[in-house]
Amino acid sequence: MLVGDHVFVGPHATLLGCEVGRCSYVATAATVLQCARLGAGSVVAVGALVHARTVLPDEYFVPPHTVALDAPVRLPAPGDPGLAEAVRQVGFAQVAFGVDTEWTDRISRYEHIAEVRVAEFGTHADDEVLNPG
């Protein structure tokens, strides 16, 4: 993850494997997912989601509780029946976890995702806490 200078990240915001340009603002409870890029001066308002691989141009504003997708960015309306298909096209499981299963096979996809996470976290099973204070 790369975060530029003068970036403000609000409480309960999540940044995962993304790039946040300088002087950007990621508000409370906003999420920016893997491989997304926020241009300088971008704003991701309260509760908004910038999905994986999405690119925001400089000084772009993502409204509260909105999903931003793609490059060039688009903002599907809440309840848009095409939102599920748009999210499928992002290929989030592949981007975030390296899992490439069919979108319609959710059980298999989430099973593989869980196995990836278990392997990642399992590498820390023998970690020692150096300063529990």
C-alpha positions, 0 to 999 in steps of 0.5 A: 500500500502506498499513501501520499503525504497529507492524506487523512484517513478517518476512523474505521476506514479500511485501506487494502493494497491500494494507492492513495494520492497526496492530499486525499481524504478517506472518510469514516467507514470508507473502504478502498480495496486492492489495486485501486488508485486514488488520484491526488485530492480525491475524496472517498466520503463516509461509508463509500467503497472504492472497489478493486482495480478502480482508478479515481482521477485527481480531485474526484469525489465519491459520494457517501455510501456509494460504490466506485468501480472501474477505470474510468470510474463509474458510480452505479446507483444504489439498487442498480440491477447491474451492480452484481455483474459489475462487481463480478467483472472486477474479479475481486477474489483473484485480485485479493486472494489469487483465487480464480473460481466461477462467480456462480460457485460461491461455496467453492470460491469462499472455501478457497479464500478461507484456505488462502487466509488460513495459510497466510495467518498460519505462518504467524502461529509461532510468533512470539509477543515481545512486549505484551505491555 
